[in-house]
Amino acid sequence: MKLLAFTLITMLAMLQYDLWVGEGSLASAWQLERAIETQQQENARLQTRNDTLAAEVQDLKGGLAAIEERARSELGMAKEQETFIQVIDDSKIK
């Protein structure tokens, strides 16, 4: 009878070990859930960035206003009969 009880307790301990420590344990499942949450947040951030870039591409393909805005802001271009003035802040030079 003692041998049967010892065998059952040993089997229960082995099953509990796998549940808490082994491969596929609760700890590893919780870690995977956290990794999934992190990846979903990263995917959402990248999707927002992709949507913004897609909208910008559509603006550049569809109209001249976006191209003109980019030429003015990034290249410092001006239209005919306009004067381009650049103001330099002396406090930031030092």
C-alpha positions, -999 to +999 in steps of 0.1 A: +000+000+000+029+023+008+045+016-026+012+025-044+009+058-024+046+066-031+042+058-068+011+080-071+027+109-053+058+106-075+037+107-106+017+137-094+050+155-086+063+147-121+031+161-137+033+192-115+069+197-125+059+197-162+031+221-155+052+247-137+087+243-151+089+221-182+084+229-218+048+243-224+046+253-187+024+281-175+055+304-171+064+299-208+028+304-218+027+338-199+060+348-215+046+340-250+014+360-243+036+390-233+057+386-265+025+384-286+012+417-270+045+434-277+045+422-313+009+433-318+017+468-305+047+470-328+025+458-357+000+485-349+027+512-348+041+500-381+007+498-397+000+535-387+034+545-403+026+525-434-008+542-437+008+576-434+033+568-460+006+554-484-013+586-480+018+606-487+024+586-518-012+591-530-008+629-524+025+629-544+010+609-573-023+628-574-015+665-571+010+691-575+004+707-541+022+680-522+051+681-546+053+719-543+052+717-505+081+692-504+101+713-528+096+744-506+103+727-473+131+702-481+148+719-511+142+755-502+128+762-536+106+793-544+082+802-571+090+829-597+087+864-583+091+851-547+121+857-525+135+829-503+147+842-470+165+820-444+167+832-409+195+818-387+192+819-350+226+830-335+219+815-301+218+780-316+251+784-335+273+784-304 
